[in-house]
Amino acid sequence: MAAQERVWSGVTALDPREVSCETAAGLVLAADVVANENVPPFANTAVDGFAVRA
C-alpha cells in the first residue's frame, strides 16, 4: 500500500459547518468561494500577478 493510501485510509471526513470569518482561522473550506463581481472589474494580472504557495 502506498504511503498516501495509508494516510487517506485513516482519515474520516467531517460534515461541513458554517462559521464566522473571525473563527475560521486554521480551518479548511468545504466549497469554493465565488465573488458576485470581479474586483478590480478588469484583468490586471500584468501589474498584480499571482502568488503561488507550493
N, C-alpha and C positions, 0 to 999 in steps of 0.2 A: 504494500500500500504506500503510495506516495505521501510525502510529508504534508502537503496541502490537503489531501483527502483525509488524513488522520485528524488534522485540526478541524476541518469542517464537520466531520462525523461527531465531534463532541460539542458542537455549537447548537443551541436552540434559539430560534428567532423569537423575539418578544413582539407582542401586539403593539402597533403604533399608538401613540398618545399625543394629545395636544398640550404644549407647554408655552409659557410666555418667553419672549426673547431674553428676558433677564435671567431666566432659569435654564436656558438651553445650552449654556457653555458646557462643552465636553460631550454632548450628545451627537448622534448621527441622524441625518434626515432620512425619513422613510419614503419620501417622494420628492420629485423635482420642485424647485421654487421657480415660478414664472411671473415676470412682471407684466402689468397691464399695458405698459408703454415703454418704449426704448428711452434710456437715459444715458447719454445725450440722444436726441432724436435723429442722429445721423451717424454714419460709420466714421469712427475716429481712431481706429487702431494704429494708424501711422504715427500718431502723436502719443497715445496712451500705451499701446502694446498689450501684451498679455503676460500674466505671471503664472508660472507652472511650478508646482512643487512635486518633485519626483520621489 
